[in-house]
Amino acid sequence: GPVYAAGFSPDSPFVVAAGGGKGKLKVWNLYDESPQSFARFDERLKALQA
């Protein structure tokens, strides 16, 4: 569904949260260096750098 709100944490600039149309809230730690995080965002980062 659509994202209605998104924002960074004022206490931790590497934490972002987004709230969607289905009443769900997702929180991501952008500083997480796990392989799953890199796999998820790698293609998007490459597209932005191109």
PyMOL commands that set and color helices and strands:
alter all, ss='L'
color gray80, all
select helices_A, chain A and resi 35-49
alter helices_A, ss='H'
color red, helices_A
select strands_A, chain A and resi 3-8+15-20+25-29
alter strands_A, ss='S'
color yellow, strands_A
deselect
rebuild
show_as cartoon
